């Protein structure tokens, strides 16, 4: 199997891991049980992976972690908005 394809498949699967949580938070408009600190640490780590991917010119790393950053930033924003409302 092509290693880049394997990286894209693996990255795609792990990138969508937080989607069910994000969908639940958006539907219920409730983020009281989500740790903001965990999201901040995760977003920092994912951003460093994107930077590493850019330095290494590794498209699977850039795409999968870039998407994960966007999903987790969206979840963080939802946490901030919905925690203020509750």
DOMI-434539 format. One line per 2 residues: their letters; for each residue x, y, z of N, C-alpha, C, O. Coordinates in steps of 0.02 Angstrom, whole numbers, plus 32768, in hexadecimal, padded with zeros to 4 digits. Example, Ala and Ser with C-alpha at 12.3 -4.5 7.8 and 13.67 -1.06 7.14 Angstrom:
AS) 8294:7EE4:8186:8267:7F1F:8186:8294:7F5B:8186:82C8:7F5A:81A7; 8282:7F90:8162:82AC:7FCB:8165:8285:8002:818A:829E:8039:8192
END
This chain:
XX) 802B:7FC5:8000:8000:8000:8000:802D:803E:8000:8061:803F:8020; 8018:8070:7FDC:803B:80B0:7FDA:803B:80CF:8020:8007:80D5:8040
XX) 8076:80E3:8038:807B:80FD:807C:8056:8140:8084:803B:814E:80BA; 8054:8169:8050:802F:81A8:8054:7FE4:819B:805A:7FC1:81BD:807F
XX) 7FCB:8169:8034:7F85:8157:8038:7F74:813C:807E:7F41:814D:809B; 7FA1:8113:8098:7F97:80F9:80DC:7F94:8132:810E:7F6A:8132:813B
XX) 7FC1:8162:8107:7FC1:819C:8134:7F81:81C5:812E:7F67:81DC:8160; 7F69:81CD:80F1:7F2A:81F3:80E7:7EEF:81CF:8106:7EC3:81EE:8125
XX) 7EEC:818D:80FE:7EB5:8166:811B:7EB8:8168:8168:7E85:8175:8189; 7EF3:815B:8183:7EFB:815D:81CC:7EEB:81A2:81E8:7EC8:81A9:821A
XX) 7F05:81D6:81C7:7EF8:821A:81DD:7EAF:822C:81D8:7E94:824F:8203; 7E8F:8216:81A3:7E47:8224:819A:7E1D:8205:81D1:7DF0:8225:81EC
XX) 7E2D:81C8:81E2:7E07:81A5:8216:7E10:81C7:825A:7DE0:81D3:827E; 7E4F:81D7:826B:7E5A:81F7:82AC:7E42:823F:82AD:7E30:825A:82E2
XX) 7E40:825E:8273:7E29:82A4:8270:7DDE:82AB:827F:7DC8:82DE:829A; 7DB8:8278:826E:7D6F:827C:827A:7D5B:8264:82C0:7D20:8262:82D0
XX) 7D8C:8252:82E8:7D7E:8236:832A:7D55:8266:8356:7D2B:8250:837D; 7D61:82A7:8351:7D3E:82D7:837B:7CFB:82EF:835D:7CD6:8314:837D
XX) 7CED:82DA:8321:7CAF:82F1:8300:7C70:82DE:8327:7C44:8308:832E; 7C69:82A0:8340:7C2D:8291:8367:7C25:82BE:83A4:7BED:82D3:83B5
XX) 7C5C:82CE:83C6:7C59:82FB:8400:7C43:8340:83EB:7C19:835F:840C; 7C60:8359:83B4:7C4E:839C:839B:7C04:839E:8388:7BE1:83CE:8399
XX) 7BED:836C:8365:7BA6:836A:8350:7B79:8369:838D:7B46:838C:838E; 7B8A:8341:83C0:7B62:833E:83FD:7B5F:8381:8420:7B2A:8397:8435
XX) 7B98:83A2:8426:7B9B:83E3:8448:7B71:8416:8421:7B4C:843D:8440; 7B76:8416:83E0:7B4F:8446:83B8:7B05:8438:83BD:7ADD:8466:83C5
XX) 7AF1:83F8:83B8:7AAA:83E6:83BC:7A8C:83F8:8400:7A55:8414:8404; 7AB0:83E7:8435:7A95:83F1:8479:7AA3:8436:8494:7A87:844B:84C7
XX) 7AD0:845C:8472:7AE5:849E:848A:7AFB:849A:84D3:7AE9:84C4:84FD; 7B21:8466:84E1:7B38:8459:8525:7B80:843E:8522:7B8D:840B:8503
XX) 7BAD:8461:8543:7BF3:844C:8543:7C10:844A:858A:7C4C:844F:8594; 7BE4:8441:85BB:7BFA:8446:8600:7C2B:840F:8614:7C53:8418:8642
XX) 7C29:83D6:85F2:7C56:839E:8604:7C95:839C:85D9:7CBC:836C:85E0; 7CA0:83CD:85AF:7CDC:83CE:8585:7D12:83F7:85A7:7D06:842E:85C0
XX) 7D4E:83DB:85A9:7D86:83FD:85C9:7DA7:842D:8598:7DC1:8419:8564; 7DA5:846E:85A8:7DC4:84A1:857E:7E10:8497:857F:7E30:849F:854B
XX) 7E2D:8485:85B7:7E75:847A:85BB:7E8A:8441:858D:7EBD:8446:856C; 7E64:840B:858C:7E74:83D3:8560:7E73:83EA:8517:7E9F:83D7:84F0
XX) 7E42:8412:8505:7E3E:842A:84C0:7E79:8457:84AF:7E94:8453:8478; 7E8D:8482:84DE:7EC6:84AE:84D2:7F07:8487:84C8:7F2E:8496:849B
XX) 7F11:8454:84F1:7F4C:842A:84EA:7F4A:8404:84A8:7F7D:83FF:8484; 7F10:83E8:8497:7F08:83C2:8459:7F13:83EE:841C:7F37:83DB:83ED
XX) 7EF6:8429:841B:7EFE:8458:83E3:7F48:846D:83DC:7F60:8473:83A4; 7F6A:8477:8414:7FB1:8488:8411:7FD9:844F:83F2:8002:845A:83C6
XX) 7FCD:8412:8409:7FF0:83D8:83ED:7FE2:83CE:83A3:800F:83C0:837C; 7FA3:83D4:8390:7F90:83CB:834A:7FB0:8401:831F:7FC5:83F4:82E6
XX) 7FB2:843E:8338:7FD1:8475:8313:801C:8468:8308:8037:8477:82D3; 803C:844C:833B:8083:843B:8334:808C:8403:8300:80BD:8403:82DB
XX) 805D:83D4:82FD:805F:83A0:82C9:8058:83BE:8284:8079:83A9:8255; 802C:83EF:827D:8025:8411:823C:8067:8432:8229:807E:842C:81F0
XX) 8085:8455:8257:80C5:8476:824B:80FA:8443:8236:811F:844E:8206; 80FD:840C:825B:812B:83D6:824A:811E:83BB:8203:814C:83B1:81DD
XX) 80DE:83B2:81F3:80CC:8399:81B1:80E2:83C9:817A:80F9:83B3:8145; 80DC:8409:8187:80F3:843C:8157:813E:8438:814E:8158:8438:8116
XX) 8162:8433:8186:81AB:8430:8184:81C4:83F1:815F:81F7:83F2:813D; 819F:83BA:8168:81B2:837B:8149:8191:8371:8104:819F:833F:80E2
XX) 8166:83A0:80F0:8142:839B:80B1:8119:835A:80AD:811C:8335:807C; 80F4:834C:80E3:80CC:830F:80E8:8082:8321:80E6:8064:8334:8119
XX) 8064:831A:80AB:801F:832D:80A1:7FEE:8309:80D1:7FC2:832A:80EB; 7FF4:82C7:80DC:7FC5:82A6:810A:7FC6:82C5:8150:7F92:82CC:8170
XX) 8001:82D7:8169:8007:82F4:81AB:7FE7:833A:81AC:7FC3:834C:81DB; 7FF4:8360:8178:7FD9:83A4:8174:7F8D:83A3:8171:7F6B:83C6:8196
XX) 7F72:837A:8143:7F29:8379:8139:7F03:835E:8175:7ED3:837C:818C; 7F19:8325:818F:7EF4:8306:81C6:7EF6:8330:8205:7EC3:833A:8227
XX) 7F31:8349:8216:7F37:8372:8253:7F19:83B7:824A:7EFF:83D4:8279; 7F1D:83D2:820D:7EFD:8413:81FF:7EB2:840E:8208:7E93:843A:8226
XX) 7E94:83D8:81EE:7E4C:83CE:81F7:7E3B:83C6:8241:7E0A:83E1:8259; 7E64:839F:8265:7E58:8395:82AC:7E5C:83D7:82D3:7E36:83E1:8302
XX) 7E8A:8402:82C0:7E8F:8444:82E0:7E4E:846A:82D6:7E33:8487:8305; 7E33:8469:8299:7DF5:848D:828C:7DBA:8471:82B4:7D92:8497:82CF
XX) 7DB5:842F:82B6:7D7E:840F:82DC:7D84:8421:8326:7D52:8433:8346; 7DC0:841C:8342:7DC9:842A:8389:7DC4:8474:839A:7DAE:8485:83D1
XX) 7DD7:849F:836C:7DCC:84E7:8376:7D81:84F6:8378:7D69:851E:83A0; 7D5D:84D6:834B:7D14:84DF:834A:7CF5:84C7:838B:7CCA:84E8:83A7
XX) 7D0D:848E:83A4:7CF5:8474:83E4:7D07:84A3:841D:7CDE:84AE:844A; 7D42:84BF:841C:7D57:84EF:844F:7D2B:852D:844E:7D15:8545:8483
XX) 7D1C:8547:8413:7CF0:8581:840D:7CAB:8571:8428:7C8D:8599:844B; 7C92:8535:8416:7C50:8520:8430:7C52:851C:847C:7C22:8531:849E
XX) 7C88:8502:8498:7C8E:84FE:84E1:7C8B:8542:8500:7C68:854C:8532; 7CAE:8571:84E4:7CAF:85B5:84FF:7C6A:85D5:84FA:7C52:85F3:852A
XX) 7C49:85CD:84C1:7C07:85EB:84B8:7BD3:85CA:84E4:7BAD:85EC:8507; 7BD1:8587:84E5:7B9C:8563:8509:7BA8:8562:8554:7B77:855C:857A
XX) 7BE5:8567:856B:7BF1:856A:85B3:7BDC:85AD:85CF:7BC9:85B2:8609; 7BE0:85E2:85A6:7BCA:8624:85BC:7B7E:8627:85C3:7B64:8649:85EE
XX) 7B5B:8601:8598:7B12:8601:8599:7AF6:85D9:85D4:7ABF:85E7:85EC; 7B1C:85A7:85EA:7B02:857B:8620:7B18:8592:8664:7B07:8573:8697
END
